[in-house]
Amino acid sequence: MRDVAAKAACLLWAALAFGGSIEPAKAAPAAAALAAAAPATAAAWAAVSAATAPPSGSQPVIIDTDIGDDIDDAFALAVALQDPRLDVIGITTAWGDTRSRTLLVRRLLSTLGRQNVPVAEGPSTPNKTPFTQKKWASGATDTTPAPDAIEFIQEQVRKRPGEITLIALAPLSNIEALQRRDPQAIRKLRQVVMMGGSIYAGYNQGGAIPVAQPHPEYNVVCAPGGLRVLLESGVAVKMFPLDSTQIKFDEVRRDRLFAYGSPASDALALLYHQWRLYNSWGQLTPTLFDVVPVTALLQPSTCPVTIMRIAVDEHGYTRPVAGAPNVAACLTVDENATQRMIMDTLAPEPPGPSR
């Protein structure tokens, strides 16, 4: 879990730098109100409704990640790369030391035999959160300069307008940079599926006790301008806030995964132990925030969404407000189904003997 000190650091940076399946009962009136308010945005929400069922083919996705600080990004990438229903056409690194993040992703891709996936590097930013997995990143063999992440996203959406889902697992510094450089590019995405925000629930106390009041969530508080830009763009946004993403990956599951013996499980075991040793918030059990948007994209029934309007304030709070909807937010998650998907993807049990 991201600690209070890390959130405070992002608040300071922000102060310096700041200038699923739709629930039917809620979908119809929200869509009608939105259609009256903004036809272009209504079209985007029609796309969200159509996207609630998994398509028959693989979905083209770009994953935007701040891998290397917390451990959940590594799990999310491993699940996405191992599931054939997702066509990962590129990975972009965001926030903080994006060069080291790029090296970490390259090493992970090499370990998984997926060197064909392009890795593009976003602009670096100040970041006080410890890069816990930097030693593993330093073992990357491909240290050549990486393509620019913003240009990469521009090029991909220009080639395939309306087709690509951006899975945003990091502070939205790349979204903000993309808006500055090419305001039309965001609108060419099919949708943005993001981990971020806190609607009705905050960070669990001690990582385990639910807190029934919102907190400034790390990804938003680090780059609130990026979320504002995204919500104003008119592109369809699926938000997975703290309310639904605090999935704990317990010791029993860790032991089974880390003993599995695959390239993915071995890499995650090494990354986990570096994270466990070097994270400054004293966590032993990972919270897999960033995995939930990936599993929900694959199986929307695990995290049904509610259409609402969200406003982002100067402190990074994401509050529900009246008005035309701008997000589809998952507020509850089927944790058992999500955990099964994680294990079935990363450590599938062999089929039983045929009879």
C-alpha positions in Angstrom: 0.0 0.0 0.0 1.2 3.5 -0.7 2.0 5.1 2.6 1.0 8.5 4.1 4.5 9.9 3.6 4.4 9.1 -0.1 1.0 10.7 -0.5 2.3 13.8 1.4 5.3 14.0 -1.0 3.0 13.9 -4.0 0.8 16.6 -2.4 3.9 18.8 -2.2 4.9 18.1 -5.8 1.4 18.8 -6.9 1.4 22.1 -5.1 4.6 23.0 -6.8 3.8 21.8 -10.3 0.0 22.3 -10.5 -0.3 25.9 -12.3 -16.9 -3.9 -16.3 -20.7 -4.3 -16.7 -23.0 -1.3 -16.3 -25.7 -1.6 -13.7 -28.9 -1.5 -15.8 -31.0 0.5 -13.4 -28.4 3.3 -13.4 -27.3 3.1 -17.0 -30.4 4.3 -18.8 -31.2 7.5 -17.0 -27.5 8.5 -16.9 -27.1 7.8 -20.6 -30.2 9.9 -21.4 -29.0 12.8 -19.3 -25.6 12.6 -20.9 -27.0 12.5 -24.4 -28.9 15.7 -23.7 -25.9 17.4 -22.2 -23.0 16.5 -24.6 -23.6 14.4 -27.7 -19.9 13.7 -28.3 -19.4 12.4 -24.8 -22.7 10.4 -25.0 -21.1 8.6 -28.0 -18.1 7.7 -25.8 -20.4 6.3 -23.1 -22.3 4.3 -25.7 -18.9 2.7 -26.4 -18.4 2.0 -22.7 -21.8 0.2 -22.6 -20.9 -1.8 -25.7 -17.5 -2.7 -24.2 -18.9 -4.3 -21.0 -18.9 -7.8 -22.6 -15.5 -9.2 -23.5 -14.9 -9.2 -27.3 -14.4 -12.4 -29.1 -10.9 -11.5 -30.2 -7.9 -10.1 -28.2 -8.2 -6.5 -27.1 -5.4 -4.1 -28.2 -4.1 -2.3 -25.1 -1.3 0.0 -24.1 -0.3 -0.2 -20.4 0.9 3.0 -18.8 2.8 2.0 -15.6 5.0 3.3 -12.7 6.4 -0.1 -12.1 9.2 -0.5 -9.6 7.9 1.4 -6.5 5.0 -0.7 -5.3 4.8 -4.3 -6.4 1.3 -4.3 -7.8 2.3 -3.1 -11.3 4.6 -6.1 -11.8 1.7 -8.4 -11.0 -0.7 -6.5 -13.3 1.8 -6.6 -16.2 2.4 -10.3 -15.7 -1.3 -11.1 -15.8 -1.9 -8.9 -18.9 1.0 -10.4 -20.7 0.1 -14.0 -19.9 -3.6 -13.7 -20.9 -4.2 -14.2 -24.7 -7.4 -12.1 -24.5 -5.2 -9.0 -24.3 -3.0 -7.9 -27.2 -0.4 -5.7 -25.4 0.8 -3.5 -28.3 3.0 -1.4 -26.0 4.0 -0.4 -22.5 4.7 3.2 -21.5 6.5 4.2 -18.4 5.3 7.1 -16.3 6.1 9.2 -13.2 9.4 9.5 -11.4 12.5 7.7 -12.7 11.0 6.6 -16.0 14.4 5.4 -17.3 14.7 2.8 -14.6 11.1 1.8 -15.1 11.8 1.3 -18.8 14.7 -1.0 -17.9 12.6 -3.0 -15.5 9.9 -3.5 -18.0 12.4 -4.6 -20.6 13.9 -7.2 -18.3 10.5 -8.5 -17.4 9.5 -8.8 -21.1 12.8 -10.6 -21.8 12.1 -13.0 -18.9 8.7 -13.7 -20.3 9.9 -14.1 -23.9 7.9 -11.0 -25.0 10.7 -8.8 -26.3 8.4 -8.0 -29.3 6.4 -5.7 -27.1 7.6 -2.1 -27.5 8.5 -0.1 -24.4 8.3 3.7 -24.6 9.6 6.1 -21.9 7.5 9.0 -20.6 8.8 12.3 -19.1 10.5 11.9 -15.8 9.1 13.8 -12.8 10.0 14.4 -9.2 9.1 11.4 -7.0 9.9 10.8 -3.3 8.6 7.2 -3.3 11.4 4.6 -3.0 12.1 2.7 -6.2 12.1 -0.6 -4.4 13.0 -2.8 -7.4 15.8 -0.8 -8.9 18.4 -3.5 -8.4 16.4 -5.9 -10.6 15.9 -3.2 -13.2 19.6 -2.6 -13.3 20.0 -6.2 -14.6 18.4 -5.3 -17.9 20.5 -6.2 -20.9 18.8 -3.9 -23.4 19.9 -0.4 -22.3 19.4 1.4 -25.6 17.5 4.7 -25.7 13.7 4.1 -25.6 11.1 5.7 -27.9 9.2 8.7 -26.5 6.0 7.5 -24.8 3.9 10.4 -25.9 4.9 10.0 -29.5 4.3 6.3 -29.2 0.7 6.8 -28.0 0.1 9.4 -30.7 1.3 7.0 -33.4 -0.7 4.1 -32.2 -4.1 5.9 -31.9 -3.5 7.5 -35.3 -3.1 4.1 -36.9 -6.0 2.5 -35.0 -8.5 5.3 -34.0 -11.2 4.1 -31.6 -9.7 0.6 -31.1 -7.1 0.9 -28.3 -7.7 0.7 -24.6 -5.2 2.6 -22.4 -4.7 0.8 -19.1 -3.5 3.6 -16.8 -1.8 2.2 -13.6 0.3 5.3 -12.8 -0.1 9.0 -11.9 -1.4 10.5 -15.2 1.7 12.5 -16.0 1.7 11.0 -19.5 -1.9 11.9 -20.1 -1.2 15.4 -19.1 1.9 15.6 -21.4 -0.2 14.0 -24.3 -2.9 16.7 -23.9 -0.3 19.5 -24.1 1.3 18.0 -27.2 -1.8 16.7 -29.1 -5.2 17.4 -27.5 -7.0 15.3 -30.1 -5.0 12.1 -29.4 -6.8 11.2 -26.2 -10.2 11.2 -28.0 -8.9 8.6 -30.4 -8.6 6.0 -27.7 -11.4 3.5 -27.3 -11.4 4.0 -23.6 -9.1 4.5 -20.6 -9.2 1.9 -17.8 -7.5 3.4 -14.8 -6.6 2.6 -11.2 -7.1 5.7 -9.2 -9.4 7.7 -7.0 -11.3 7.2 -3.8 -15.0 7.6 -3.9 -16.6 6.4 -0.6 -13.7 4.3 0.9 -10.2 5.2 1.7 -7.0 3.3 2.4 -7.5 0.4 4.7 -6.1 1.0 8.1 -3.0 -1.1 8.6 -3.7 -2.5 5.2 -6.6 -4.6 6.5 -9.3 -2.6 8.4 -11.8 -0.9 6.0 -12.1 2.9 6.3 -15.5 4.3 5.3 -14.3 7.7 4.2 -12.4 8.8 1.1 -8.7 9.6 1.1 -6.6 11.4 -1.5 -5.4 8.4 -3.6 -1.8 8.2 -4.6 -2.1 8.2 -8.4 -4.5 11.1 -8.4 -2.8 13.2 -5.7 0.5 12.9 -7.5 -0.9 14.3 -10.8 -4.4 15.7 -10.3 -4.1 17.8 -13.5 -3.8 14.6 -15.5 -7.1 13.2 -14.2 -8.8 16.6 -14.8 -7.6 16.6 -18.4 -8.8 13.0 -18.9 -12.3 13.7 -17.5 -12.6 16.8 -19.7 -11.5 15.0 -22.8 -14.8 13.2 -23.5 -13.2 9.8 -23.8 -14.8 6.9 -22.0 -13.2 6.3 -18.6 -13.5 3.3 -16.4 -12.2 4.1 -12.9 -11.1 1.5 -10.3 -10.7 3.4 -7.1 -9.7 2.3 -3.6 -13.3 1.2 -3.0 -12.7 -1.9 -5.2 -8.9 -2.4 -5.5 -7.5 -3.3 -2.1 -7.0 -7.0 -2.9 -4.5 -8.5 -0.5 -2.2 -11.3 -1.9 -1.8 -13.5 1.1 1.0 -15.8 2.2 -0.7 -19.0 1.1 -1.2 -17.7 -2.5 2.3 -16.2 -2.5 3.9 -19.5 -1.6 1.9 -21.4 -4.2 2.8 -18.8 -6.9 6.5 -18.4 -6.0 7.0 -22.2 -6.0 5.3 -22.6 -9.4 8.6 -22.4 -11.3 7.6 -20.5 -14.4 9.5 -17.5 -15.8 6.7 -15.2 -14.6 6.4 -16.6 -11.1 10.2 -16.6 -10.7 10.4 -12.9 -11.7 7.6 -12.0 -9.4 9.2 -13.8 -6.5 12.5 -11.8 -7.0 10.6 -8.5 -7.4 8.4 -9.2 -4.4 11.4 -9.8 -2.1 13.1 -6.6 -3.2 9.9 -4.7 -2.6 9.5 -6.4 0.8 13.0 -5.4 1.9 13.1 -1.9 0.5 9.5 -0.5 0.8 9.4 2.3 3.4 5.8 1.6 4.5 6.6 -1.7 6.2 4.3 -4.0 4.2 4.8 -7.7 3.8 1.6 -8.6 2.1 1.1 -6.9 -1.3 -2.1 -5.0 -2.1 -2.8 -5.7 -5.8 -4.5 -2.4 -6.6 -3.3 -2.4 -10.3 -4.3 -5.9 -11.0 -8.1 -5.2 -10.6 -8.4 -3.0 -13.7 -6.8 -5.8 -15.8 -8.9 -8.6 -14.4 -12.0 -6.5 -14.7 -11.2 -5.7 -18.4 -10.9 -9.5 -19.0 -14.0 -10.4 -16.9 -16.3 -7.3 -16.3 -18.6 -9.2 -14.0 -15.9 -9.2 -11.3 -16.2 -5.5 -10.9 -19.5 -4.0 -12.1 -19.5 -0.3 -12.7 -21.7 2.6 -11.7 -22.0 5.7 -14.0 -21.4 8.9 -12.1 -19.8 12.3 -12.4 -16.5 12.9 -10.5 -14.8 16.2 -9.7 -11.1 16.4 -8.7 -10.2 19.0 -6.1 -6.9 20.7 -5.4 -6.0 18.1 -2.7 -6.6 15.1 -4.9 -10.0 14.1 -3.6 -12.3 12.5 -6.2 -15.8 13.4 -5.2 -19.2 12.5 -6.7 -21.0 15.6 -7.9 -24.2 16.3 -9.8 -24.1 16.6 -13.5 -23.5 14.7 -16.7 -21.5 11.5 -16.0 -17.9 11.4 -16.8 -16.8 8.0 -15.4 -17.9 4.5 -14.9 -16.6 3.6 -11.5 -16.3 0.1 -10.0 -17.2 0.4 -6.3 -17.3 -3.2 -5.3 -15.2 -6.2 -6.5 -15.7 -9.9 -6.4 -12.5 -10.6 -4.6 -12.7 -14.4 -4.7 -13.2 -14.4 -8.5 -10.4 -11.9 -8.9 -8.0 -14.0 -6.9 -8.9 -17.1 -8.9 -8.2 -15.2 -12.1 -4.8 -14.1 -10.8 -3.8 -17.7 -9.8 -5.3 -19.3 -12.9 -3.3 -17.0 -15.1 0.0 -17.0 -13.2 0.0 -20.5 -11.7 -2.6 -22.6 -13.4 -3.1 -26.1 -11.9 -2.5 -28.9 -14.4 -5.6 -30.6 -15.7 -6.7 -33.7 -13.8 -6.4 -37.2 -15.3 -8.9 -38.0 -18.0 -11.5 -40.7 -17.3 
